[in-house]
Amino acid sequence: MAVRPAQFRRALLQTPSRLRQQNTIQHSHPELQHLLSAASSPARLFSSTVTARALNTPDYAVPNPSRPTHFGFQTVTEAEKIERVATVFTSVAESYDRMNDLMSFGWHRIWKDHFVSSLNPGFSPLASGLDPRAPQHILDIAGGTGDIAFRMLHTAHIVNANPDVRVTISDINPAMLTVGKQRSTLLPASQQAALSFVEANAEDLTRTTPLSSPGTANPPTSAIPSASVDLYTVAFGIRNFSNIPAALREAYRVLKPGGVFACLEFSKADAHPLFNTLYKEWSFRAIPLIGQLVAGDRDSYQYLVESIEKFPSQADFRDMIIDAGFVVGGQGYEDLTGGVAAIHKGMKPRA
């Protein structure tokens, strides 16, 4: 039997991984009927089991500028990491997407396409009423260059014919936002009108500043209101945060009940030892060198490689999402290309 291109693509993206579940709640969970209602649609988000924990706010989930954290393999304070990460992304902003192509052999484009397709923006089988094409507000965190947001708008407006989807692109780095703003001018006018760009720290979304044009007065800050977002996305950004639990708490706050947290991030290929060895050799030897040759910046790309190594495993990050109050389905993540990257999703429980 001939293998269809879509089937081949899925086979490349996915590899079997062990199921590690804890506190799994079967069909009696009150949220499960909502999850199962999506099972037969293209926008299926979860499997038929969900995992949740009691919501609490540990001290480490509150930002603390003097608390130790890591910057690559170095130990720094949270405040110092924010400054250093800002320096890195100001340096790499213009070459960031080109470097991603070289670093991943173009795979990041396939991962991003799959990520957006799995979320199917503009179509919500969980929407109230009869029309699944209800208005949606998507918040794309660390989305400066617009790579995810533009895909979201294309799927929502063109594929799903839902013009009532808008995307807020948030990034802590104005240089990255400026690149995204410039690229957005190539989009159709209707999609440009559905975009907004704000400078914000993902760990505290009560203070956001609209991206201003050069030479204009700084606009006032404002908060992203609680329970105002339908879909929160972050792609290849969360590992750079100074306090990931705090960012997850903010994601939980801004999402509406029933809203979805979705993260695409580099991860661990430990389940495939030979492949993992080759992958790490490539990462630590080739990527900093490519950064030096292509972008003139070896140190920034050395940090990016180290940040991948320091990021939690799939299971550990899944547990952090659960600790923030989210409900996850099945094992809580999907490995891509042997675990080089992974997609994590969680839903904020409905009241």
Phi, psi and omega in degrees: 000133181293143178266123179289151179305320181296322179293319179297319180296317179296322180296323178291322183290321193251145170225148179299142175223155182292143178274116178239102182241147172217151184051041181283132182248125183279202194297352180282348182298134185297337180275346191295325179299325177292320180294316182292334180295340179269354191297328184265005183257163176296343183262026181304127184253328189223163173271188191274007171236150181231156179233136180211160175225161176297138182285129174215168181234087179292161183302324184291348178273002177254125181305140179217106186304332183266357182288137178293143173212192181241145170239096192063233180267004180264150174263124181222174174278163178301319180296319180292324179296319178303315181294317182291319178297322177300318179296317180301309187282338170294322181291321188261000189307312185290331184252007191299309184290325177295319178294324177299322177299314182290320182293325186248009185056032179084357183296333183300330178292318178294317179299316181294318177300316180294319178303309181294318179299322181292336179269334176049059183300144182095352178227117183232104177292348180266002183294147177288152181084192186265341185265111180287348180266056180280161176302144179224142172247118179254132175250114180257106185273143183055037186256024190319309185282353174085004185303316180280315184301318181294321176296319179301312182294321178298314180297316183291309187281320186265304185291313183263002176050043179241097181283355184266030176250128177236151184234130171258119177266121181243137177207147179282346186250114182295333179295319177294319179297322180297320176299314179297319179298317178297317181291331182293342180293345178274352180280159172303151184303322182295325178284324175300320181292338181268005182252144168220150183239126179228144174267125183199154172269122184299342180277350178209089183272015174278352179229097176239148181234124177301142177296124182257155177286151179303135177089352180268159179294148179295126179288160181290155177278155177211165181262148165279116188297153174297146176053046182240356187243136178273324184217126179248121180239147173213124183237121178053040180228330191292336180291344179270356181288148179286326183221092184297316178303322179295320178295321178295323177296320178292322176300316179298319182296314188281340180285144172289155170304129186091353178287160188242133169265130180223129184229131171247123185209151170302147187217211187246133176254030186298337181288350181232083191305313182295312178300319182297320178297314179296320180297317180290324176300314178299313185299309188278336181264316189272318188296313176300324178294317177299319177301321179292317184285320187269317185251356182066030186212088180286319187297319181297320182281335170297318177298315183300321178294316180295325180294327176294317181296326183276347183292144182300158175295167179305312183293320181293319179291322174305318180294326177295321178296317178296318180298332179284353176111357183281154171263132178242154180259141177057229180279350172091359179203162177233120177285142176238135178050056175073013181098003175302323173227164179210150174253129176243139178224146174212151179244137173284122184302147175283151181294000000 
